[in-house]
Amino acid sequence: MTRSPSNKPSGLAPDRRSFLGLSAALGLSGAIGLKPAAAAAGTAAQTRIAEADPITADERETRIAKAQRLLAESGHGALLVEAGSSLDYFTGIDWWRSERLTAAIIPREGQIMVVTPEFEEPSIREMLAVDADVRIWNEHQSPYKLVGDWMKDQKLADRPLAIEETTRYFAVAGVQDAMPRLRIVTGAPVVNACRMIKSPTELALMQRASDITIAAYRQVADKVEAGMEGRDVFAIMQANMIALGGENPSGGVQVNEGTALPHGSKERQVIALGSTILMDCGCGADGYRSDISRTFVFGEPSEDQKRVFAEVRRGQDIAMETAEVGRPAGEVDDAVRAYYEELGYGPGYATPGLPHRTGHGIGMDVHEPINLVHGETTPLAPGMCFSNEPGIYIPGSFGVRIEDCFYMTEDGPRYFSKPPQSLDRPFA
């Protein structure tokens, strides 16, 4: 981006800079005479973002029915889903993970069971959006025995129990100890088959999260000043996303040589004329995420910065041109990497070049199966959602990542957010 430098001094004291980051997030910076993030948030609040309907109980029941059909087809008895995004996906229970087991057991047919500590039961029932048998345990009791007894009551103990793949080991071991003869298998094929294909309601929520993030980006550019660090810029972005209605903002901002590392550096980097700034930010809408990256230059960009930006933009276009229904997902990554190798990058995942996959699945989690990565054979299908982020990184110098997410339709890919066309208008 082309931007006139600020007349403010470039050197902010570290303690003042830290306070800027905190105050921007809280909307308090006006109290210390700095350009207020509260004003930025006020501007953001005036931007109208289209609403999206939440996930209904009926849709969750449909998800459970699909999982049960897949369990029956696989010969499994039930699926155990620990607290996390998949528990929310099936039941509406948005719960954190602790040493105390809260989980749902989805049988191959019939009513699901939810197990939770007795003192958590009122909170769990408040969130529970589907019909379920809630069974409780006290601190001196074993939740795993409770699961085992229920499976025996349901005559499921002689069939494999599928485990959602992010479930922690101690929970799996606890169930196994309670039922030594039980066969435990991965539940990834069942869960992924449900979650990979998004419904129109899910796509609308992801569109809202994307719209909020893009609107917040467009209100950040004029707030960036010499002397800031990445955390200061992210604090402003975070405040904007919250003001626009975004849930749980996430991400970060890298500056200068830190942009050449895909997930940044811990080294302190300060914005000055010519600095490359890489922002990777997102937020949620009723539990569904956005993930958008933008790269810009403070001051006048160099010819090298412009060239690499244009190469990454072409990489995004190649990814979209390759993403066809029925095509193996890995071929998208292969096509982008082949183009970069023609330019002299790589080879493969070597730098200077693209050291990470071209894209990842996205939905309730920022990273979900499947990925746009070499060797992935899963065919692309309508309803699948991905990031498109074929960055180029030049160690010791700078990196460029432009990231926009898309979803597959019967006619091919469609963006949630449209990428900028040039480094002169990085937020357009």
Summary of the structure (lengths in Angstrom):
residues: 428
radius of gyration: 23.8
end to end distance: 10.4
largest distance: 74.5
contacts: 1495
relative contact order: 0.12
helix: 38%
strand: 21%
